[in-house]
Amino acid sequence: MVINIEVRLFATFREGREKKYFLRLLEGTSILDILKMLNIDEKEVSIMLLNGMDGESDRELSDGDVLSLFPPVGGG
């Protein structure tokens, strides 16, 4: 089965990439699979929200999910 998800990238993750991706994927795809597709190292992700909830990268995605990825943000 095919699922449709939205991936939102923030801050430096947008460099050389789109702000949003609308992806059609096979059921069983995980967040880690998306990171690999976008060439983002899991260690570079500070906040990973799936439908607004924080959690692990091994979570499987479902139709209609929204994945938001944030790198560490510096401040002073």
C-alpha positions, 0 to 999 in steps of 0.5 A: 500500500502507498502512503502520502506524507509531508516532511517539513525541514527547518533552519539549516536543513533547508540549505540545498533542499526544499522547505517541504516535501510531499512524498508517496511512499510504501507502507512500512517506511520509517523516519530513518528511511526519510533521513537517508533519502534526504541525506540527513545524518540522524545525529544532526537532528535535534528535534524530530516531530511526527504529527507534533509528537517527539519520539524515535527515528525507527517509528513507521510512518502512516498515511497523512503523517507530518514529519518536522525536522529541526537541527540544533539551533545556536543562540547567545 
